[in-house]
Amino acid sequence: MRGRPAHVSVSSAGAETITARAQHLALILAASLAARIACASAAAPDECLAAWQVSGTVSREGNVAVSCRDGDASCDDDGVADGTCRIQVALCLNVSRCAPGTLGSVALRGAAAEPLAARTAALRWPVGESQVCTEPTALTVSLGSASRRSTTVQVQVRDTAAARSDRDRLRLTCRRLTGGRAIVVTTDFETGALATAALRSPRRVTHPPARIHSDAVIRVSGGMVFVLNRFLGDNVQRLEARRGLRTRYQCSTGTGSNPHDLVAVAPDKAYVTRYDRPELWIVDPSVASCERFRRGTIDLAGFADADGLPEMDQMAAIDGRLFVSVQRLDRRRGWVPAGSSALVVIDLSTDRVVGEIPLRGTNPFGDASGIAREPGTDQLVVSSVGDIYRVGDGGLERVDPRTLQAEGRFFVDEATLGGNVLDFLLLSAAKGYAIVQDADLRNRLIAFDPSGARPPRTLYTRRAFLPDLALGPDGLLWVADQDLSAPGIRLFDPLSDTAVLRKPLALGLPPFSIGFLP
C-alpha cells in the first residue's frame, strides 16, 4: 500500500537491535561493493593485452567498429571507388598504459583473419614487451552488388604468467557512394569563392555563403572540411558540412605564415604546414572558437636553407608517423633549390622529429592534397620539379615509410612525361595520370604507365593553368581548368581515358582546388 509510512514506536532495546542490523547490513553492502571494485580492477588490465590499430590511428582497446565509404582516402587505402574498401589494420599487444603480460600465442578467427595471422606469426614469441605491434596489412571488404557489407576478425590472447586473457572483435564495414558533392575553391586571384557540384547527373552547382581568400586550397581530412587561406590570408577556416558549409571558425596561423596543408590524425589533433615560417603547428580542429586552436609547435628550422626557412609543404600520416616535405628554396637567389629536398619524419605520439629522408629530386611541388601513396605497396610517392622552367631535372620517386629510405632514383622522369609534374595520381602499378607543364609552358593532362611498359599519352592540352587533378568518389577524374574562355571542371573516365562532358562544368570563377565532401 502506497502513501505515508505508518508511525513505528521502538524501545531502546529494539533501537539497539535495529542499529546493529543496520551496521551489519552496511558491512555486507561495503564488502559487496569492494568485491565489485576488486573484480573491475582485476578485469581492467585484461583489455590492455590486445588492441586494434586501424588506418594508422592510435590503438583502441576493446571491440572496435569501423565504417568506411568506398573511395574515401582517409580509410580506403587506394582512395578509389572500385567496389572494395582496403583498410589498413595492425594488432598491438601489451598496450603500454598497463603492466605487460607474457603472451604465448594469439588466436584469430573470422573471414578477414588470414592476412593478420601471417603478420602475427612474424612476431617473436612469447611476447613480454610493451606495445608490440604487427606490421599493418590491408583487410579487404568487397561490396559486390550490395550497398553495404561487413567483415569481422576476433582475437584472443592469454597471459601465461597470470590468469588473464583478452578477447576483442574488429568489425569493418564498407559503404558504397550513394550521393556526395565536390567542393571547389574558385578564384581569379583577386576574388575567391566556394562552389559545390553534385557527383551525379545533372551535377547541380551551388555556391555556399562562406567567404574565402583569393589564394586558398580545400582540404578534407578526418571527416572535416577546411579551407587554408594561404598567402596574405594566413588562417585555417573550418566549414560545417551539415550546415550548408557555413564557417565554424576562422583561426589565424600567424601573420605571414602562408599555411599550405592540413592533416587531421584525431578529432582533436591536426598538423598545419606553414610555408613562410619555420614552425609546424599542432592544432585542435574540434574547437568552437580560436582561443585554444593552437596546441603546440614543432621547430623545423634545423631543416632550413640559408634563408632560414625550410618551405614546408605537403604531409602524410602513416603508421604513427607524420611525413612533411621541405623544399629548401633559397629566396635570396630567386627561389632556386638550395641542395637536396627532404621528408621530415615526426613521431605522432611524442610530436618529436625522429628522422630525415633526403630525396633524389629537388623542389617537391604540387597541389595534391597531401603526399601520395602508391596503390598496392604503401610507398610514398613524391614529385619533384627542380627548376620549374626547365624540363629534365625532376620526376616521381618512391619513399619507404617503414625503413625511412628513399629509392634514390626517379621511376618516372620528366623527360618521359614531357614536362614538369604539377600534379599526379596513381591508380595502379600500370595506370597513372599527371598534369605537366612542357617546355613551351603549356599544361597537358597525360595518362602514363608507372612501370614504363607503355609510352605516355596526352588527353588534353591548354595554354591556361590546370591547377588540380583529383580522383572523385564517383570514379572519374576531376580536372580544374582555368582557361579564360571557358573555365570549369572537366571530367574524364579512367576506363576509356575519354572526356565525360562536351563542355566544362561552369562554377562561376575559374576552379583552383578540388575536394570531396564526406
N, C-alpha and C positions, 0 to 999 in steps of 0.2 A: 504494500500500500504506500503510495507516494504522499508527500506532504511534510509537515513539520515533524521532527523526531519526537517521540514520547519522552517525557521527563523521567530520568532514572535517578533513584536515590541509592548511593553506595556508602557502605560503612567504611571506617578507616582500614579494617582488615581486608575488606573487599577491594578497597583502593590499592592497597599494597599488592594484592594478588594481580589486579589488572596491570599495575605498573610493572611487575615482574614479567608478566606475559608480554607486555609491550616491548620491554627491553629484550626479552628472548626473541620475539619476532624481528626486532630491529637487527639483532645479531645474525639471524638467519638470512635476512634480506641483504645485509652487508656482505656476508660470506658469499651469497649467490652472485651479487654484483661483482665482487672481487674475482670470483671464478670466471665470470663472463669476460672481464677485462683481461684476465690472465690468458684465457683462450684466444681472445682477439689479438693480444700481444704476441702469443706464440704463433698464430697463423699469419700475421702480417709479414714476417720475413720471408715466408714461402713465396709470395708474389715477386720477390726480388731474384729468385733463381733463374727466371727467364723473362724476356720481354721482346716485343716486336719492334723493329725499326723499318719504317715504310717511307720510301721516296726520300731517303736521307734525313728524315726528321728525327728528333731525339727519341730514344727508346721510351715506350709506354708500357706500363705494367698491366697485367690482366688481359681480358678479352678486348680485341680491337676490331672495329668495323670501318672499312674504307670504301667510300663511293667515289668513282672516277668517271668522268664523261670521256667517251672515246674522242681522242684528238686533243685533249687538254694537256698541254706540255708540262704542267705542274705535277701531274700524276701519271699520265700515259707517256711512257718513256720515249716513244718515237714521235710523239706530237702529231700523229697523222690519224685522221678519221677514216680508218680502214676496216672497221668492224671488230677490232681486237684492242683491248687495253693491256699494255705491258707495264706492270707495276713493280718497281724495284723493292725487294724485301730482303732484310737480313734478320738473323736471330741473335740476340745478345744474351749471354749467360752471366750470372752473378753480378747483377746490376750494382753499380758502385756505391749507392747510398746505404746498402745493407752489408752485414758480415757475409763473406762468400762461403758457399758450401763446397763440398768435394763431390763433383758431379761425374759419375762413372759412365753415363751414356745418356742418349736422348732418343725418345720415340716420337716419330712424326707420322701422322695419318691424314688422309684427305686426298682429293683429286689433284691438288697442286703441290703435293708434298715432295715429289721426286726431285725437282731441281734443288730444293732446300736440303734434302738428305745428302746430296753429293757435297754440298758446302759444309755441312756439319761433320761429315766423315773426314774432311781435310783438317779439322782441328786436332790439337794434341790432347788426347785423353789419358787420364782423367783431367778435368778442368777444375782447378782450385783457385785461379787468379780472379781478380775483379774485372768486370767489364770486358769480357772476351766476346767478340762478335764475329760471325761468319762474314765472308765476302758477300756483298749484295748479289742477288740473282733476280732476273725478270720472271715473275709469275704472270702467266697469260690467262685472260678471260675473254673467250671468243663469243660474240653476240649471235652469230649465225643469222637467223631471220627474226630473232627476238629484239625487243627494245631495251631489255634489261636482263642481265644474267649474273649469277654469283658463283663463287667457289670458296671453299674453306680449307684451312690447314689447322690441325690440332697438334700441339706439342706437349710432351710430358717429360719432366726431368726429376731425378731423385738425388737427394744428398745422401751419399753412402756413409757419411760420418755422423749423421743425425737423422732422426725420424721426421724428415721434411721432404715435401715434394711440391711441385708446381705444375699445374695444367692450364694452358692458355689456348684460346681459339682466335684465329685470324680469319675474318670474312671479307672477301674482296668482291665488290660489285662494279660491273661495267654498265654504263648507260649510253644509249645511242643519242646523238644530237637530234633534237626534235624542233628546235627553233634557233634562237640566238641572233645576235647582231654584231656587226663590225662597228667599232668606234674609231673614228679617224680624226686626227689633228689636221686641219686645213689652214693654209697661210699663203699670203703673198709677201711675207717678211716685213710687212707694215702692220697688218691686222691678222689676228689668229682667231679661229672659231672651231667648235666641235661639230661633227656630223656623225650620224649613225646610219647604217644601211642593213636591212634585213638580209639574212643569209639565204633566204628562199625567195623565189619569184613571187611577186613582182619587185622585190628588193626595195621596199619603200624607204625613202630617205627622210630623216628628221634632223632637227637642229636643237640640241639641248641648250638650256639657258646659261650654263656655266661660262663665265668669261675667262679666257686663257691668254697667255702671252703670244707674241708673234713668232717666237722661236721656242717651240715646245715639242715634246715627244710623249707618246702614250705608253704606259706600262701596266700590264695586268699580271699581278703576282700574288700568290697566296689567296686567290679568290677575291682580291681587292683591286680597284681601278684607280690609277694615279696618272696625273699629268705632271711631268717635270718641266717647269718653266725655266728655260736654260739661260743663255747669255742675256744679262741685264734683267732677267726675271727673278732668278735666284730663289726659287721656292718649290716645294712639293705640295701639290693640290690633290687631295683625295676626293673622289666622286662617289656618290651613293647610287649604286646600280639599281636599287629597288625604289629609288625616289626620283626617277627621271634624270639621273646623272646630275643631280644638284651637288654643289660643293659642300662637303662636310667640314673641311678646314683647308687653309692655305698657309703653310708654315715655312718661314724663311730657312734657308740653308746657309745663310751668311752672305753679306754683301760681296759681290764679285766672285761668288763660288762656282756658278755655272754647273748645276747638277746634271749628270748625264745618264745614270742608270740607277734602278732601284730593284732590289731583290728581297722579298719577304721570306723569312725562314720559320716564322711562327706568327700567330695572330698579333702578338705584341712586340715583335722584333723584326727589323729590316735594316738593310745597309744601303747607303746612298753614296755613289761616287761624285766627288766634287772636282771637276776638271781643272779649275783655276785656283785650287787650294791644295796643300799637301796632306790634309787630314781627311780620312774617310769617316763618314758619320754613321753612328748606330742610332736608329730612331725607333720610336714606338708608334706604329701606324694605327693602333687601336684608339688613340686618344680622341677626345671630343673637342679639345682646344689645343693651342700650341704651347702652353706653359710647360708641359712635360714631354714635348715631342722628341727632343734630343736626349738619348740615353747615355751617349758617350762618344768618344772619338778614337781612331787608330791612326797614329802618325806614320805616314808613308814617305816622309821627307828623305829618308835614307835611300830611296829608290829614284830620287830626282836627278836630273842632269844639272849642268852648270847654272841654269836659270832658277834653280830652287824648286821647280815643280815637276812631279812625275807624269802629269797628264793622265790621271787615272780615268778609265773609260767604262768598259763593259765588265759584267760579272757573271758567275755561275756558282751555285751552291750544290756540292755533291759530297755525299758520304761524310758529313760533319766538317767539311772544309769549304771555305769561300775562296774562289779564284778571281783575281782582279787584274785586268790588263792595264799596263802602264806603257804609254807610247814613248816617253822621253824625247820630246821635241825641243830643240833649242830655239826659243823665241827671239833671242838676240841676233840670230843669224838667219832670220827668215823662216822659222819653223821647220828646219831641216832635222832629220833624225840624228840624235846625239848618241852614237853607239847602239848597242843592242836593246831591243824592247824586251819585255818580260811579263810573266804572270806572277803576281804576288800571292802567296798562299797563307790563309788565315784560319786558325782553329775556331770553329763556331762556338765551342763550349767555353773557351777562355778569352776569345777576341784578341789573341796574340798572333803576331806574324810568325809562322813556323817554317817558311821557305820561300825560295825564289826560283822560277823556272825561266832561264834565258831562252829566247825564241830565235829561230833561224832568220826570220824576217824582221823588218823594222816598220814602225808606224802601223800597228794593228788598228784597223779602221773599219767602220761600217755602222749602219743604223740598225743592225739586228738587235732584237730585244734580248740582250744577254749573249754570253759566249755560247756558240752552237755545240751540240753533241752529235757524234756520228752514230746513226742507227746501227744496231747490232753489235757495236764494240764498246760503247760508252766513252770513247775517246773524245776529248775536247778538240774542236777544230777552230783554228784562228786564221783569219785572213789578214795579210799584211800587204800594204800598198807601196811601202818605201817612199819614193818620190812620186807624188800624185800626178805629176806632169810628165812622167817617163814610164814607158811600158817595158817590163822585162826584169825588174828587181824585186818582185813580190809574188805572192801566191797563197795557197792553203797548206797549213801544216798541222799535224796531229800532236796532241799532248796527252800523256797518260796521267789521269788524275790520281792514280794509286801509287805509281812509282815516282811521280813528280818529275818526269823526264819528257822533254820534247823529242820528237822523232829526228830532228836535226836536218830535215830536208823538206822541200815542197812536194807533196804528192800530186798536186796540180799547180802549174805555174802560170804566170801572166802571159807568157809567150804562147802557151797552148790555148788559153782562153781568149787571147786577143785584146787584153786591156786590163786596167786596174780594177780589182774586185771591190765594188762599193757595197754590195750586199749579196748574200747567197743562202741557199737552202740545200740540205742533203736529205733525199727521200729514201735512198737505199745505197748499197755498195755500187750500184750501176746507174743511179739516176740522181742528178743534181741540177740546180738552176742557179744562175748568178746574174746580177746586173753589173756590167763592166763599162768602164769609160775608156774608149780606144784612143789611139794617138791623135785622132782628129777631134777629140773631145766630144764625140757622140756617145750617148748612152744606149746600150744594147741589152736586151734580155736574151740570154742564151741557155740552152739545155746542154748539159755535158755529162760524160760518164766518168765518175771519180776513179775508176780502175784504169782509164786510159784506153780501153778496148775500142772505143768509137770516137770520132772527132766531134767537137762541139758544133752545135747548130744555132744560128741566130733566129729567134722567134719574132723579135720586134725591135725596131730601131727608132730613136728620136734624137734630135738635136737638144731637146729640152731635158731637164733633170728627171731621172727616175729614182726618187729618193728612198723607196721602201719596197720590199718584196716579202710577202708573208703567205704561209700556207694556212688557209682557213679551216675551221672545223667541218666545213662542207666539202672538204677535199679539193678545193680549187685554189689556184694561185691568184693572189690579190696583188696587183702591181699599182703603185702610186705613180701617176703620170702628170707632170706639171707642164705639159705642152700648153703654150699660151693660147692657141686657137681652140683647143678642146681638152681642157684639163679634166681629170676624173680618175676613177678606178677602172682598170682593165682586168678582166678575168680570163684565165687560161685553164684548160682541162689538162692535167698532167698525164692522163691516159693517152691522149692523142696529140698533146702539145699544140692545140688549136685554140683560138680565141672563142670565148663563150658569147660575148656581146659584140654586136656590129659597131656600136659606138660606146664610148666610156660612160660609166655611171657618174653623172654630174653631182657634185656635192656643194656647189657654190664656189668657194675659194679652191685653189689647187690643193690636192692632198699631199701630206708630208709624212705622216707616221700612222701605222695601222695596228690596232689591237682587236681582240675579240672578247666580248663580254662573257663572263662565266654563266 
